[in-house]
Amino acid sequence: MTFANCTRGGSDIEPLVAAHNIIRSHLAAVNLYQKKFQEDQRGKIGIVMNTIWFEPVSDSLADRLAAERAQAFYLTWFLDPVVFGRYPREMKDILGEDLPKFTKDDLKSSKNGLDFIGINQYTSRYAKDCLHTTCELGQGGSRAEGFVYSNALKDGLPLGEPTGVNWFNVYPQGMEEMLMYATERYRNIPLYVTENGFGENNTGVLLNDYRRVKFMSNYLGPVHALKRAMRKGADVRGYFTWSLLDNFEWISGYTIRFGMYHVDFDTLERTPRLSASWYKNFIFNHIAQSKDNEDA
């Protein structure tokens, strides 16, 4: 979550209150669905989180702890209350009484748990300690940021191959680590990779998207990130690539393309890219392999 350096209001505190109310609303919605609708509809209810895997920028204890704090102030800030009914220890240690409190009804709702956690995973970053090292405000130097500075660069080199999105880097190990982190922290709850994909600038590369194929192979292939996490015990129930089609990408508009199908935004004509063929073959081979295993 972004914290502003505002001249009015409590820019350190108000985001905590806003996030707290979002969490309480989620708990109430889950509780309502589970009590009144789930039995008849036989549906599942969970939460989808945007995730970043944080690697310590060095092997020092301070930077390793900073990586844990970075996760606490990004992911577990929301997931821990939903699953455990409490904020992560790292947030309590730094924010103390400034963290809002949950009511008894909130805590009752959190005991119902979730059916799954959705993981949106696009990138990883380095985490640098700012608790024992001086950092500037807005770059990890405040308690509201957890005293952590995160960056995709180390000694001028990126953590993984850069993409068309300036803060997304290709780092398959990050997805593997993220899935294992969620598995171990949240009692092997079922997981879905709800978003994962490769964005390119709107350049002359229209159909031969070799970099996207390489990305998908590294994240999905038989010896790569997703498979390794599952072999280690992650209960991954599904994977959704982003995206089937080029589309309007937030503040990037039509300048970034994630689609396996190229879209001409003037005519709306859709043309499959090389990645569409790769993904089709990947799914076909996976299904065929699964059937062979069942017949064996």
C-alpha positions in Angstrom: 0.0 0.0 0.0 1.3 3.5 -0.9 1.7 6.0 1.9 1.7 9.7 1.1 3.7 12.4 2.7 0.8 14.8 3.2 0.8 18.1 5.0 -2.7 17.5 6.4 -4.3 14.4 7.8 -2.6 11.4 9.2 -0.8 9.9 6.2 0.8 7.3 8.5 -2.4 6.3 10.3 -5.3 6.7 7.9 -4.2 4.0 5.4 -4.1 1.6 8.4 -7.8 2.5 9.2 -8.8 2.1 5.5 -7.1 -1.3 5.2 -8.7 -2.4 8.5 -12.1 -1.6 7.3 -11.5 -3.4 4.0 -10.4 -6.5 6.0 -13.5 -6.3 8.3 -15.7 -6.0 5.2 -14.1 -9.1 3.7 -14.6 -11.0 6.9 -18.3 -10.0 7.1 -18.8 -11.0 3.4 -17.2 -14.4 3.9 -19.2 -15.0 7.1 -22.5 -14.1 5.3 -21.8 -16.3 2.3 -20.8 -19.3 4.4 -23.8 -19.0 6.7 -26.6 -18.3 4.1 -25.5 -19.4 0.7 -22.6 -21.8 0.6 -24.5 -25.0 1.5 -27.1 -24.5 -1.2 -24.8 -23.1 -3.9 -21.8 -25.4 -3.0 -19.5 -22.6 -3.9 -16.1 -21.6 -2.7 -15.1 -18.3 -1.3 -11.6 -16.9 -0.8 -9.4 -13.9 -1.4 -7.1 -12.8 -4.2 -3.9 -11.0 -3.3 -1.4 -9.2 -5.5 2.0 -10.5 -4.4 5.6 -9.6 -4.6 8.4 -11.9 -3.5 11.0 -10.0 -1.5 14.6 -11.2 -1.6 17.0 -9.8 1.0 19.5 -7.5 -0.8 22.3 -9.2 1.2 22.8 -12.2 3.5 23.0 -10.0 6.6 20.5 -10.7 9.4 19.2 -7.1 9.1 18.3 -7.5 5.4 16.8 -11.0 5.9 14.5 -9.5 8.6 13.8 -6.6 6.3 12.5 -9.1 3.7 10.1 -10.6 6.3 8.9 -7.1 7.2 8.4 -6.2 3.6 6.1 -9.2 3.3 4.3 -8.3 6.5 3.6 -4.7 5.3 2.4 -5.9 1.9 0.8 -9.4 1.9 0.3 -10.7 5.4 -1.0 -7.4 6.5 -4.3 -8.5 4.8 -4.0 -12.3 4.9 -3.1 -12.8 8.5 -6.2 -11.1 9.9 -8.4 -13.0 7.5 -6.9 -16.4 8.4 -5.7 -15.9 11.9 -7.7 -13.0 13.2 -4.6 -10.9 14.0 -2.1 -8.6 12.3 1.4 -10.0 11.6 3.9 -9.7 14.5 6.2 -7.4 12.4 3.5 -4.8 12.1 2.6 -5.0 15.8 6.3 -4.5 16.8 6.6 -1.4 14.7 3.2 0.2 14.8 2.1 -0.8 18.3 -1.2 0.9 19.4 -1.6 2.6 16.1 -2.8 -0.6 14.6 -6.7 -0.7 14.7 -8.3 -3.5 16.9 -10.7 -6.2 15.7 -14.0 -6.7 17.4 -15.2 -10.0 18.9 -17.5 -10.4 16.0 -14.6 -9.9 13.6 -12.6 -12.6 15.3 -15.6 -15.0 15.2 -15.8 -14.4 11.4 -12.1 -15.1 10.9 -12.4 -18.5 12.5 -14.5 -19.7 9.6 -11.4 -19.5 7.4 -11.2 -19.4 3.6 -11.6 -22.0 0.9 -8.7 -20.8 -1.1 -6.2 -18.0 -1.6 -5.6 -16.5 -5.1 -2.1 -15.3 -5.9 -1.4 -12.7 -8.6 2.3 -13.0 -9.2 4.2 -10.8 -11.6 7.5 -9.7 -10.0 10.0 -9.9 -7.2 12.1 -7.2 -5.5 15.1 -6.8 -3.2 14.5 -5.7 0.4 17.0 -3.5 2.2 16.9 -2.8 6.0 16.1 0.8 7.0 15.6 0.0 10.7 19.4 0.0 11.4 20.4 1.9 8.3 19.4 5.5 7.3 16.9 5.6 4.4 14.9 8.5 3.0 11.2 8.9 3.6 9.3 7.3 0.7 12.2 4.9 0.3 11.7 2.8 3.4 12.6 5.4 6.0 9.4 5.5 7.9 7.6 3.2 10.4 4.5 3.1 8.0 6.8 1.5 5.4 8.1 -1.0 7.9 11.5 0.5 7.7 12.2 -1.4 4.4 13.4 -0.1 1.1 12.5 -2.3 -1.9 14.0 -2.1 -5.3 14.4 -4.3 -8.4 18.1 -3.5 -8.7 21.2 -4.7 -6.8 24.5 -3.2 -7.8 22.8 -1.8 -10.9 21.6 -5.2 -12.0 17.9 -6.2 -12.1 16.4 -9.1 -10.2 15.5 -11.0 -13.3 14.9 -9.8 -16.9 13.0 -6.5 -17.2 9.7 -6.5 -19.1 7.6 -3.8 -20.8 6.1 -2.9 -17.4 8.8 -0.9 -15.6 8.4 -2.6 -12.2 7.8 -6.2 -13.4 10.8 -8.5 -13.8 10.9 -12.1 -14.9 11.9 -14.1 -11.8 10.3 -17.5 -11.8 11.9 -18.5 -8.5 9.8 -15.7 -7.0 6.5 -17.5 -7.8 7.9 -20.7 -6.5 8.9 -19.0 -3.2 5.6 -17.2 -3.0 3.6 -20.3 -3.3 5.7 -22.1 -0.7 5.5 -19.2 1.6 1.7 -19.2 1.4 1.6 -23.0 1.8 3.7 -23.0 4.9 2.2 -19.9 6.6 -1.5 -20.7 5.9 -1.7 -24.4 6.7 -1.5 -25.7 3.2 -4.7 -23.9 2.1 -5.6 -24.5 -1.6 -4.0 -22.0 -3.9 -4.8 -20.6 -7.3 -2.4 -18.6 -9.4 -5.1 -16.1 -10.5 -2.8 -13.9 -12.6 0.6 -14.4 -14.1 1.8 -13.0 -17.4 4.3 -11.1 -19.5 3.8 -7.5 -20.7 5.5 -6.0 -23.7 5.6 -2.5 -25.0 3.3 -1.7 -27.9 6.1 -2.1 -30.5 6.6 -3.7 -33.9 6.7 -7.2 -32.3 3.2 -8.3 -33.1 2.9 -12.1 -33.3 6.3 -13.7 -32.7 6.4 -13.1 -28.9 9.4 -15.3 -28.2 10.0 -13.5 -24.8 6.5 -14.4 -23.6 6.9 -18.0 -24.7 10.2 -18.1 -22.7 8.4 -16.6 -19.7 5.6 -19.1 -19.8 8.0 -22.0 -20.2 10.1 -20.8 -17.2 7.0 -20.4 -15.0 5.0 -23.4 -16.2 7.4 -25.9 -17.7 8.0 -29.4 -16.2 11.2 -28.4 -14.3 10.3 -24.8 -13.5 8.5 -22.7 -10.9 5.0 -23.9 -10.7 5.9 -27.6 -11.0 8.6 -27.3 -8.4 6.3 -25.7 -5.9 3.7 -28.4 -6.4 6.3 -31.1 -6.0 7.3 -29.5 -2.7 3.7 -29.8 -1.5 1.9 -26.6 -2.6 -1.8 -27.4 -3.2 -2.2 -25.4 -6.4 -5.6 -26.1 -7.8 -5.4 -23.8 -10.9 -3.5 -21.4 -13.0 -4.8 -18.4 -15.0 -2.5 -16.6 -17.4 -2.8 -12.9 -18.0 -4.0 -12.6 -20.6 -5.9 -14.1 -23.4 -6.2 -10.8 -25.2 -4.5 -7.5 -25.3 -6.5 -5.0 -23.3 -6.6 -1.7 -21.5 -3.9 -2.0 -18.8 -4.7 0.5 -16.0 -2.5 3.6 -16.2 -0.6 2.1 -19.2 -3.7 2.1 -21.3 -3.2 0.4 -24.6 0.6 0.9 -24.6 1.4 -2.4 -22.8 0.3 -5.8 -24.3 -0.2 -8.9 -22.2 -2.3 -11.0 -24.6 -1.6 -14.3 -26.3 -3.9 -12.9 -28.9 -2.9 -9.6 -30.6 -5.8 -7.1 -30.8 -5.9 -4.4 -33.4 -7.6 -1.7 -31.4 -8.8 0.1 -34.5 -10.5 -2.9 -36.1 -10.7 -5.2 -33.1 -9.3 -8.0 -35.2 -7.8 -10.7 -33.0 -4.8 -12.8 -34.2 -3.1 -15.6 -32.2 0.5 -15.0 -31.3 3.2 -17.7 -31.0 2.4 -17.9 -27.2 -1.2 -19.0 -28.0 0.1 -22.0 -29.9 2.6 -22.8 -27.1 0.0 -22.6 -24.4 -2.4 -24.7 -26.4 0.2 -27.4 -26.8 1.2 -27.2 -23.2 -2.4 -27.8 -22.0 -2.9 -30.6 -24.6 0.3 -32.4 -23.5 -0.6 -31.9 -19.8 -4.0 -33.5 -20.3 -2.5 -36.4 -22.3 0.1 -37.0 -19.6 -2.6 -37.0 -16.9 -4.7 -39.6 -18.8 -1.6 -41.8 -19.2 -1.0 -41.6 -15.5 -4.6 -42.6 -14.8 -4.4 -45.5 -17.2 -1.1 -46.8 -15.8 
